[in-house]
């Protein structure tokens, strides 16, 4: 897998997680259960972590290729993009965790 999922999809998933869990607050309040928002946040966190791991793996592979095996005219570009993608993915994972924390602490019916 390339670097673009961690670079573009992980932040999009973090924002989508915020929207979906916010939309699930009213049903969670009526059922008095946070199962649905917790499942959504867990799935998004797992997918973001998987994309970050794939970008990190690409960075490790790019570093081990050496300068003469790089296909780009600038040999340091592919490992750099992979490193940036893994960091963006890690930041997205942190954002999902920060969004998930209030679900553990607060009631869905709190005013």
N, C-alpha and C positions, 0 to 999 in steps of 0.2 A: 504494500500500500504506500502511496506517496505521502508527502507532507501536508498536502492541502486540507485533508480532513481536520487535523489538529489545528491548523492555522485559521481555517474559516468556519468549519462546522462546530467545533467545540465552543467558541464564544456564542454562536447562534443557538446552540443547545442550552447554554446557561441562561440566556435570555428567554428562550422558550420555556424552560423549567419554571422561571418566575411567573410567566403568564399562565401556564397550566395550573400550577399549584395555587395561584391566586383565584383562578376560576373554580377550583375545587373546594374552596373554603366554605361556601354556603352549603353544598351537599355534605361536607364533613361535619358541619355544625348540626345539621338536621339529623344525621346518623350518630353523632357523638363518637365518631371514629376517624382517626387520622391515617387509616390504612392506605387509601388511594393517593393522597399527596406524598406519603412516605415512599410508596412504590414508585411513583413517577420520579421523585428525587433520586432514589437509589439507582434506577435504570439509567437516568441521565448521567449520574456520577460514574457509573461503570463504563458507559460508552465514552465519556470524556477521558477517563483514565486509560481506556484501551487505545484511543486515538493518540494520546500523549505518549504512551509506551511505544507505539509504532513509529512515531516521529523520533523518539529517543534512540530506537533501534536503527533507524536510518542514519542518524547522526553518528552512532558508533561505527556503522558500516562505512560511512563516508570518510571518517577519520582513518580507518584502517586501509583504505584503498591506496593511499599515497598520492602524491602530486602528479606523477606521470600517468596514472590510470584514470584520472578525472576526465570526463568527456566535455566539460565546459571549458571555454577559453580562459576563465578565471577559476583556477583549481579550488579555491577556498569557498566558492559560492554554495555548492550543494550541501556541504556539512554545516555551513552557517545558517542556511534556510531551514535545515532540519533541526538545528539547535533552537532557533527562534520559534519554530512550530511546536517543539516540545515544551518550551517555556510558556507559550500562549495557551497550550493545552493544560499545563499544570496550573496556570492562573485561572483558567475556566473551571478546573476541578475545585480550586479553592473558593471560587465564587459560588459554585453549587453547594459546597459545604456550608458557606456563610448563609445561604438562603435556606438550607435545611435545618440549621440550628434552631431558629425560632419555632419550627414545627415540633421540636422535642420539648421546648420549654413552655410555650404558650398554648392556651386552649383555642380551638377554632372559633369559639363563640365569644371570646373576649372583646369587649367594646373599647 
